[in-house]
Amino acid sequence: MVAGWGVAPQGAHAQSSRDAEFARVLLERGFTDLAEKEARRIEASTRYPEKVRGDAGYLLARILKKRARENPAQAPQLLEEMAQLIDELKRKYPTHAMSAIADLEKLQVRVREAESRLAEAENEQDPEKAKADREAAVSIFDEVLGQFEAVIADLNQRVDKAGNKASEDLRYKRDLAEYLYASALFSYGKALGKDDERRKEAFTKARDRYQAFFDERGDFFNLQVLSFLGLGKAQLELGQNEDAALTFTDAIEVEVPFESPDPRLRKEMESFVADAKAEAYYWLLTAHVRAGQYDQAVEVWKDLEQRFPEGKKTHFGKLATLVYAKALAGLGRYDEAARAVAVVLEASMRSKKIIPGYDIDPYGVSAAKTLAEISEGYTGFFPAPLQYRAGQGFIFKRQFEKATWALKGVLAAAATDAERETWGPKALVDLATAYDRLGRPVDAALAYQGLYRMFPGAPNADLAMRLAKQRFLDLEKADGKGFFKRLADEVTDDMQRSLTGIAVEKIKYNRGVESQRLGRYVEAAQEFEKVEPEIEVDGKRQPVDFYGKAIANAGYCWYRAARAERSERRAQRHLEKARAALEKALRYGEEHGDAGAQAAAAYFLALIDSDGNDKTEQDYRRALERLKVFDGPLASDRVYRDKALAQMVHCAVQLAARKKSPEERWKWLGEAERRLAQLAADFPDADDLPFAAFEIGDAYATLSQELAKAGQTDAAGRALRKASGYLERWVKANDKASFGQLAWVGGLLLRAGESAKAAEVLGRAVALVDAGKLGAKQREQLADAYTRVEYAAALVGTGKPDMALEQLDKARERFEAAGSDATSEFLYARTLDEALYRKWKNSGDARLLGRLNEAHDAYWQVLDTLGERGWNDMVATYRLPPVTYYVADKEAAARQLEIRLALKQWRWVYSQIQPMFETGALDDLVARKLGPDVTGTIIEERDDAVVVRTRKGETVSVPRSEIRRIERFPKKLRERFRTLMERAKREGGL
């Protein structure tokens, strides 16, 4: 770990099986369901080693954490499930790297669960539910805060016991626990009611903890910065605004602590510092606004714009924009304030994280609340879009009376008919909602009635009619005097008049779109299927031009419903409906020339055929057949063709995996390559490109291994080169690749002979280790060591022996820390020998000879231990020059003689070489299949036998049927021995 930069300990990935690594890749690429299925399979299988099953188990915990982050509504349940899983994993895998920090991880999970409850309480519209969520959060904090103290005490004891020998990993765990405890105390204070006397006590404890951490713990820069920010926030909550402002002013000046040579680590550090600066600016603005110091807040904003303009795009930068708007409003500059909020709102509406039921993301919700707050001091109207958001903000704040006044102003604020038609219906729906929450059903019904009468073409007009009618009928039941029944009958008449012709079908379609947007896929599919293919206009049948699209959407929604369904039986029923709808859309598209419907149907049918781990060869072939339409009639499609090409790659790779014949596998992988080339040429920015390259590279890597085992060396090398090429593309496009992924791909590149590319990728891997992305357990130390050795080998291959030696020194330290002898590792010994030899040859520095002699002796010893079979395995594994063990041994002997010659041991060198020439040891060799080996010079080769003069001077005829190998001693190596012998004789005066 680089001093001054801390990262939470993680389990190593490099030693996991390829299956576990693939599951991790699936998760990182967003295929969460597939990753879960694969991880569960590995964790449940006894054929995997315990460490690999542990990796898979903790991967399942990560999956639950990811789902909790992506689904706030389900977060408490998912985090509770994760905590239970961590307990189970700790019992099952007590020696796993992650089990050592399981208690701390579990506490983090429980704190996140409490914070999730607290977030739900703040966003909950129902006061009773909000109260229940807040109480649940407090209950969790009451449970975990005491446990934090026990964990910290244990870690402190372990650090004190280790003294100066305490590892950075152990100290980081201790510091992390202390920081998280202070953070939990702060969140606990936020969860308590403002009148609860424990609230001030919690914030005071948090402040003191943060202060103590900042004063006493300085080893890990990121934790120190986070604690400093926490200190300011606690001061702010305690009303110590001046102290908070000073703290945040200092925090703004934070800079990257050191210049890293690794671009990835540098980028990570710069990103962290940028986020910290933005947060400091946000809280400094907040401190001034809370103190009513609006002029100072505006000056802070100007400072941000001048010194740190890119900070406005960060999370806290967006929130700071809203605080700046409040400062402007405090100065009476309402138009400027509204424009500042509009910047956040516009970005929110383009977000990929739109909240279901709304057309903005969480930043938009905060912006709407800010507009509502600002509007209270404003006597006029904002522009219609912002006026609507102000009303929406009051609803988010549960201030429904104020919401009605703001929403009534939307129609008055509309400057054009387009604005009126866009924002009027939205405002009337929210106005009705506000009246309902105020217990004024008559006003709510009239708001709905106003919507469909003023805007009959609005997507929600038919829904407004039904809601108005229902309100009037409910009132009639309560009143019983007939007045509200007459109003309900009027609505019925309106409905009958308006629901005719194309409007009826459009309403059905719009309902489907809305349900799909909200993730209600079954309901959406049913609405889409209600759309009719034709309508009657003036006595004639006319086609509905969006019918094909509606049916294709129905199929897609049934497919999404099947994926979300936990019941296998119901999921199967949904899939059958999806197939039926998509087949119908496909036929309709072909018959009526609806290319959009045809493209959607063809793609999703192929996806159903090929999506999942239970698919057969027939399924993949059927999917490819469906996708052929994108080569013909739909070759110009720009909506689905890129996805179709990526799916063709997937299908071809899967078909290759199901073939036993290498020829068939080459054929299908060639097809996958062809499709990938099409995808890259036609859609160079396609999101699916990197993963498609990964799939092909992974398949070629597997093929290479199998061919190597079968002894097909040349074919294995060709497959390996293809694998390394595609995986390098994937790694380059994946700036968040893990240590294990980088080590794996870098190793493949090294074996493929791509030293420069291997050095680049393996350099990224070791940079992650230097940045603290790997723990200090034995497994992690070995993973780091092996990766550094491969990195060193790649550096030697690129002519950088000095850098290689640095990495080998670090690798030796890691081997020793893991209780292993580096000199017994083949690649380490060979690479150290080669690096020192090249450095000596480059520099001529005689001081290197002692170490080189020692390193070469160690390598020769490893070579001797390997024997012929072991050497052949190393040749296949590391793609070494394909020389025989005998020749490799003699090459090592030649190098030893060269080193001894440089050490001026002339007589010894001469005495070693001269007998070799006398006995014919450097001539051609023959070895028998059975019995004692016969070695010597080949005198004559016949059709049925070989005549050999042995080293004892005997002449032997060996039948060819008994010969295992004829070995030709390389002429170049023979001449090298002769040159060394002559030099020894000449320089030694022998």
Buried (B, 14 or more C-beta within 10 A) or exposed (E): BBEBBBBBBBBBBBBBBEBBBBBBBBBBBEBBBBBBBBBBBBBEEEEBEEBBBBBBBBBBBBBBBBBBEEEBEEBBBBBBBBBBBBEEBBEBBEEBBBBBBBBBBBBBBBBBBBBBBBBBBEBBEEEEEBEBBBBBBBEBBEEBBEBBEEBBEBBEEBBEEEEEEBBBBBBBBBBBBBBBBBBBBBBBBBBBEEEEEBBBBBBBBBBBBBBBBBEEBEBBBBBBBBBBBBBBBBBBBBEBBEBBBBBBBEBBEBEBBEEBEBEBBBEBBEEBBBBBBBBBBBBBBBBBBBBEBBEBBBEBBEBBEEEBEEBBEBEBBBBBBBBBBBBBBBEEBBEBBBBBBBBBBEBBEEBEEBBEEBEBBBBBBBBBBBBBBBBEEBEEBBBBBBBBBBBBBBBBBEBBEBBBBBBBBBBEBBEEEEBBBBBBBBBBBBBBBBBBBBEBBEBBBBBBBBBBBBBBEBBBBBBBBEBBBBBBBBBBEEEEEEEBBEBBEBBEEBBEEBEEEBBBBBBBBBBBBBBBBBBBBBBBBBBBBBBBBEBEEEEEEEEBEBBBBBBBBBBBBBBBBBBEBEEEEEBEBBBEBBBBBBBBBBBBBBEBEBBBBBBBBBBBBBBBBBBEEEBEEEBBBBBBEBBBBBEEBBEEBEEBBBBBBBBBBBBBBBBBBEBEEBEEBBBBBBBBBBBBEBBBEEBEEBEBBBBBBBBBBBBBBBBBBBBBEEEBBEBBBBBBBBBBBBBBBBBBEBEEBBBBBBBBBBBBBBBBBBBEBBBBBBBBBBBBBBBBBBBBBBBBBBBBBBBBBBBBBBBBBBEBBEBBBBBBEBBBBBBEBBEBEBBEBBBBBBBBBBBBBBBBEEEEEEEBBEBBBBBBBBBBBBBEEBEEEBBBBBBBBBBBEEBBBBBBBBBBBBBBBBBBBBBBBBEBBBEBBBEBBEBBBBBBBBBBEEEEEBBBBBEEEEEEBBBBBBBEEEEBEBEEEBBEEBBEBBEEBBEBBBEBBEBBBEEBEE
